[in-house]
């Protein structure tokens, strides 16, 4: 499966470099001039007075600072998400049941990972033939009893793999039907 989070930093680097480039390029811009025109007489004698105007340089510090803050936020969120995902997957792996209920991981409450997509997240990490199923709520458990795989609010799929051959849940359902209740 494509791990899209690996692409966040490489996709963000051009924006960070552009911010640094734009701030450094401003140092090479010559000073702008502003002038005043004074008409001394009706003979149209024009007198110019120029004074250099310094370009704004406050963004010379702000642009790289904004790029650094962006990088820091993305990095911290990535590390936090990885920690939460690792803990969830470890708890699901430790649970002896084939269908792991949401109540088996009470620590997820009020964290960013506590979302209906946890079912799909666990299935994704389980691989092409998931060995366990994470039931986010009663709808997920009911769909499984009907022989369907619940992926989100009102969205179920067949346990058979799709056209690309991914996610064959049939062995899991066979083990569930063979398991004593």
N, C-alpha and C positions, 0 to 999 in steps of 0.2 A: 504494500500500500504506500501511496505517496505521503510522506511526512511533511505537510505543508508548512509546519512551524519552522522547519530548517531553512526555508526560503525567506523568512521575515527579515533577517539581518542582511543577507545579500541584496534583497530588493530595497532596503532602506539605505544602504551605503551610498548609492548614487545621490540621493537627496542630501545626505550629510556632506558629501564631497562638494556638491553644488553650493551648499551654504558656505563652506569654507572658501571655495573658489570665488564666489561673489563678494565675500567680505575682503579677500585679499586683492581682488581686481580693483576695488574702489580706491586702494592706495595709489594706483597708477593713473587715476583720472586727474587731469590738470584742474587747477582751481578755476572756477567759473568767475566771470566778471559781470558786474552790474554797473550800469552807467546812468548818468543824468545828462540830459541835454538842456542847455540854457541858450535861449536866443537873446543876443545882446542888442540887436537893432533891427530895423526893418530891412537892412541890407543882408539879412540872413547870415550873420556871422554866428557860427555854431561853436559852442565851447563844450567839450566833453570832459567829464571827470569820472575816472574809473577807480573803483576800489575792489580788490579781490574778495570773493566770498568763498569761504572754506566749505567744502562739501561735508554733508553729515557723516560722521564717523562712529556714531554710537552703535551702529549695527556691526561694526568690525569686531566687537566683543560679543554682542548679542547673538549673531548668527552661529558661530561655533559653540557658544554656550547652549543655544537651543538644540543644536545637533547632539551635543553631549547629553543633555537632559533626555532627549528622545531615545538615544541609545541606552541610557541607564534604565529608563522605564521599561523598554522592551526586554532588556536583559533580566531585570528583576521579575517581571511578569513571566518570562519563559522559565526561569529557575523555580518560581513558585508553582507554576502549572506542572512542571516535570515532577516536583516533589509530591503534589497532590495525586497525580496520575500513578506514580510509582506506588504510593501507599494504597490507593484503591485497588490496583492490580494485585498487590501482595495480599491484601485482605480477601479478595475474591479467590485467589489461588489457595489460600489457607483454609477457606471454608469447605467442609466435606460435601456439601450439597451440590447437585448439578445445577439447580436453579437457586441462585443466591438472591435473597430479597434485599430490598433497600434498607430494611431494619438491621441487616448484618453489618452495616457501615454507618453507625449513628454519628460519627465524627464529621461526616460530610455536610451536615446541616449548616446553613448559613456560610458556605464557602463557595467560591466560583465554580467548583466542579459539580455542585448539587443542581443538576439540570436533567431534564428528561433524556438528553442525548447520552447520558451515562451508559445506557443499554447498548447503543451503537459503539461507544468508545471501548467498552469491554469486549464486544464482539470483534472489533477491529484488531485489538491487541491479542485476541485469542487465536487469530489466524484464519486460514481458509476453511478449516473445519473446527469451529469452536467447541471446546470441551466443556465449557460452562456457559450459563446464560445468566445475565444480571437483570433481574426483574425490578424495574424502577418503581412500578406501582401495581395495583390490582389488575389494571387493564392489560399490562404486559403478561401477567400470570394467566389471565383468562385467555388471551390470544394463544399462548403456548399450549394450553389445554385443548384448544381448537385446532392445533396443528399449524399455527401461523407464528411468524416472528414479528413481534411488536418493535417498531423503531422510533415511534413518537406518537404524539397525539393524533389518533385517527389514521395512522399509517402502519400497515402490516405488509409483510412480504411472504412469499412462499418459502418453505424451508429448502427447496431445491435451489441449486446454484443458478445464477443468471447466465446470460449469454457469454460473459467473460469467464465463467467458471468459478467465481469467487463465492465464498460464504455458503458452504454446503452444511446446513443445519440438520439434515436428515439423520446422520449418526447420533446426534445429540437427542433428537426426538425419539429415536429407537431405544436408546439407553433409558430415557425417561419412562417410556411405556413398559420396559422390562424391569424397571426398579420397583421393588415392593413399597407399598404406601404405608 
